[in-house]
Amino acid sequence: MADHLPEYFELPLRRFVEDAAARQPTPGGGSVTAMSAVLGCALARMTAAYTLGNDKLAEAHAEVGRLEARLGEAEKLFRGLVFEDMEAYLAYEATRRRAAKDAAQHEKDSKQATLAVLAVPTELVALASAALKACDELKETVSKYLLSDLLAAAHLLHGAALAAAVNARLNLKNVADSHVAETYRSQITKAVSHADRHLSSINSAISQRLSLPS
């Protein structure tokens, strides 16, 4: 992590919110998207924790524990992406500022910086889709009193996937290698499709269990 980036997870939440609202380059859309995914995982893990803490649901503990661990790992990775996005953007901006001084070096650095700002949101989309899959598997064992929380978690993760996909697709325009660009585009499209499918499954099952109006 770059030395100049605040240790947001060691600071009051207010600091991240204020910095996101300030007239400064970071945290921007990518890191805020990653933070929303952190919260989505945390909320889903809370629904699992109630099952794990209920002795009457002991038969489900092994499966729920496995899913909670997957969401916990995803949460850690999302935390890392909060900072990776800021670092990638700052490096990209620094490369642009150096362009006038050394055109040849700039071209080389620019390719690397462009791939970095593309790789982070692409990874975020895939990770959000994987976390949604865990939520989808969790939906059958969660208490009905926590289903609305799980659904909220799923929407946070799905929203993160869509927002990251927009960011990634915008950066695709700067990738000169058509094969590389198409590889990333395919990965993003597949991950978004998976995320859509899992959200639809979660929403349908929970709406049915709670008798929510369509």
Secondary structure, DSSP 8 states (H G I E B T S, - for coil): --TTS--GGGS-HHHHHHHHHSSSSSS-HHHHHHHHHHHHHHHHHHHHHHHHT-GGGGGGHHHHHHHHHHHHHHHHHHHHHHHHHHHHHHHHHHHHHHTTT-HHHHHHHHHHHHHHHHHHHHHHHHHHHHHHHHHHHHTTTS-GGGHHHHHHHHHHHHHHHHHHHHHHHHHHTT---HHHHHHHHHHHHHHHHHHHHHHHHHHHHHHHHHT---
